[in-house]
Amino acid sequence: MGNVFADFLQNSGLYDEIAITQENIQDLISLIAGDVRLDVYCKECGANRIFTMAPLPCFLGAEENTYTAEKLSNVLQQIQNNQATDKAFSLVPRYGTEWVWNTLVTDYYTGVISFQFVCTLHPEHHLDYIVTTRSNKMRKIGQYPSVADLTFPELDVYKKDISSEDRKELRRAIGLYAQGIGVGSYVYLRRVFERIIDKAKDYAIGDQKFNLDNYQKAKMDQRIHMLRGYLPAILTENKGIYGIISKGIHELAEEDCIEYFPIMQEAIFMILRQWKQKREELESTKAIASKIAKIAEKVKE
């Protein structure tokens, strides 16, 4: 199972927020404990790597001018255990009888948190996220390498499956999103999505069952459905995806666009992955056929 806070760190834009609740507090404790491993692109390695993080510490004063190093995750877990068993807190709660995830003591260590992940192959390669917490909200305020830095290399993988113009506009969209610009990023994302759908239509034209006249008269959601077999099933079965993109420019708030961006970006990458797989299978088939033909010629001799 995934970790909602790890997903938040990797997929959210700057200044996005996530609620800290009783339902997800264990995910946060697990992340702070260093139990989460991230499988992400390493900018320095130039490939996907596993990243890990050391447990975050905190220092509690046992006596005056004497401090004991503790794992922050253990202290946060103690707070949850105390509340669950209905005992008086050993650490002073902030909100009376309301549920809390930290206290006045731990608040010093959770006000600003730096999650510093390192590449397991080359520990000098870092992936850092910085968040702030206030009350029961976490806000992402920093990341290095940026979302754009981590995503751009993936675009190069699909250079045979997408035009240079589309790669350029996808980079612009991702770059704007990384800066927290929602509507602006959607302008480019929608253009790319429309052109990719149009390219899928070109693939489908060779199919005798495909009716180009009906396609040209259809609305975008109907066109997506007509292209089943040339687009991932999750898109042809969820035609509302284009509606979300088109609303992004005129109807959705900036925050909504930022929230939906990762979903729309992944939809585009799903299409590209499918096309890449089909292209590679076709190339492999042609290569094998060519080798077989050469062997057959030798056998005849």
N, C-alpha and C positions, 0 to 999 in steps of 0.2 A: 504494500500500500504506500501511496505517496505521503509526503509531509506538506501540509497546506502552507506552512511558512517558508519552506524551501522553494515551493512552487512560486510563492509570492516574490521571493528574492530574485528568482531567475526570470520571471515573466512580466513583472509589473514595471511600469514606467516610473520616472522620478516623481515623487510627491504623491504617489498612490498610497492608499491606506487599506489596512485590514483590521477587522475587529478581533480582539483577544477575548475568547469566551471559555466557559467551562467545557464546551464540546471540543475545542481545539488546543487547550492549554498543554496537554501532554505532547502535542507536536512541537510546541515552542520549547518545552523543557528538553525534549529529545534533541532539538537543534542546538540549544545552548550547551547541552552535555557533550556535543561533538559526536553524536551517534549517526549523523546524516552524511551520506556520501553522495556527491553530485557527479553525474556523468555528463560533462559538458566539453565544449570546444576549448582547447588551450591555445591561446594566441601565440605563445612562444614556441610550443611544440608543433603547431600547425596541424593538429589532429585532436580527436576527442580523447579525453583523459578522465580518470577518476580523481576528484578533489575531496580532501578531508579537512577537518578543522579540529584543533585542540579544544578541550572543554574551557569555557569561560570561568575565570576565578572571581571570588569576592573575598573581602577581608573583614572578619567580624571581631569586634573588641571584646575579649573575654574579661580583661581587667583594664584599668586605666593605663593608656599608652602601650597596651599589649594587644596585638592583633593575630588572629589565627586565619590562615588561608583555607578557604573552603571552595568546593565547586558551587558555582552559582546555581546550577541545576538542582543540586541537592537541597539547597536552601529554599528554592521555589517549590520543590516537591514537598518539603516539610510544611510550607504554608498551606498547600492543598490538603495534605493529610490532616492538619489541625482543623481545617474547616469541615472536612468530610466526617471527622469523628466528633464534631461539635464541641471540641475542647477550647479552652481559652488560648489565644495565640501566645506563643512564647516570643513572637516578634510582633510589634505593635501594628495592628491593621490600620488602613487609612480611611476606610469608608464604613466604620461601625459594623453593623450586622450584614451589610451587602457583601456579595461574593467579590473577592479580590484575587488578583494573580501575583501581586507583589506587595511590599510594605514600605514604610518610611525608611527602613534600613536598606532593603534591596533596591529601592528606587534610585539610589546613588549610582548603582551599577547598570540599571536598565533604562535610565533616561536617554542615553545615547549608547547604542550597541554597535560594535564593529565586528562583523563576522568575517574572519580572515581564513579563507580556504587556501590550501596549497595543493599543487599537483603531486600525486603520489610517485610519479616517475622523476620529476625534477622539483624538489621542494622550494626552490627559489622562484618558481613560477606561481604567482598569486592570483586569486580571484576574490576580491574584497567587496563587501556590501556594508553600507552604513544605514542604520535606521534610528529613528527616535520613537519613544513611547510616551504617551500621555494618557492618563486614565486607562481605559481599556482599548486603546487604539495604537497601532503601529504604523509609522509612516516611513517610506523609503526615501532617503535624502541623498544617497550617493552610491556609485558602483564603478568599479574598475577591474578589468576592461569594460567598456560600455556595452550596452545591448547591441549597438551597431557593430562594434569590433568583433563581437562573438557571432554575429549573424552574417556579415558580409562574406566570409570565406565559404559559407554554405551555398551562397548564390553562384560562386564560381564552379561548383560541382555540377550545376545545371546549365552551364553555358552552351551546351549542345541542344538544350531543350527549351530555351527561352531567348528571345532576342536581346541584343545589347541594349536597346532602348528600354526594354522592360526591366532588365537588371539595373540599369541606371535609375529608373524611377522607383524601383523597390528599395534601392539604397537610400534614396531621398526620403521615402516614406518611413523607413526604419530609423533614419537619422533624426527626423522630426519627432517621431514617437519617443526616442531616447531622451529628447529634450523636453518631453512633456507636452508637445504640441499635438493635440488630438485631431481636430478637424482638418488641419493642413496635411497631416499624414494620410488621412482618409481620401483626400483628393487624388493623390498619387496611387493609393492602394486600389481605388475603384477603377482607375484607368487601366492598371495592369490586369485586374480581374476581368474586365470587359474584353481586353485583347486576348487573354488566355482562353476565354470561352469561345471567342471567334476562331482561334487556332484549333480548338477541339472540333468546331464545325467543319473546318477544312479536312481534318482527319476522317470525319464521319461521311463526307460527301461520296467517298468511294464505296460506301455501303449501299447496296441496292434498296434496302428498306428505308433509307433516310430520304425524307421529302424536303428539299431545299425551299420550295415555295411556302410550305406550311411553317417552316422554321423562320423564314424572314418575316412572316406575318405575326409570329408569336411574340408574347412579352418575354422579358428576361427569365422570369421564374419558369415559364413553360419551355423556353429554350434549354435551360439547364436539365429539365426532366427529359427532353427529347435526346439529349446527349448522353444518356445512361449507356455505359459501356466504354465511353471515352473520357469520363470523369469519375472520380472515386464515388462509390455508392453513397457514402455519407452526405455528399453534396447533392446528388440527384434525388435523394430521399428527404433532404431538408432544403427545399427550394427557397426558404426565407432568407438564406444567406445573402443573396443580392439585395434584398430589401433592407437588411441591416446596413450594408455598405452605402446604398443610395441615401438612406436617411442620415448618414453621418454628416453630410455637408450642410443640410438645411434644417434638420429637425432635432438631432441629438445634441446634447450639451457636450462641451469640451471633455468633461470627465467621463461621459458615456463612451465617447470615441476612444479614449485611452483605455477604458476597460475592455472594449470589444476588439481592439487592435490585434492582440496576440491570437485570438480565435480566427480572425480573418487572414492574418499572415499564415497561420498554420494550414488553413484551407488551401491557400495558393501553393504552399510547399507540398501538400498532399498530392495535388494535381501534378506538380513537377516530378515528384518521386515516382508516381505511376508511369508517367511518360518516359522517364529515365529507365525504369525497369523494362518497359516494353522495347525501347530502343536498343538497350544492351542485349536483350534476348534475341532481337532480330539480327543484330550485328554478330552475335555468337553463332546463330543458325547459318548465316551467310558464310562465316569463316569456316565452319565445319563442312558445309556443302562444298566449298572451294577445295578444301584439303581432300575430301573424298573423291572429288572429280580428278584431282591430280594423281591420286593413288590408282584410280580406275584406269587412267591413261597409261600408267607404268605397267599395270597388270596386262593390258592389251599388247604391250610391246613384248 
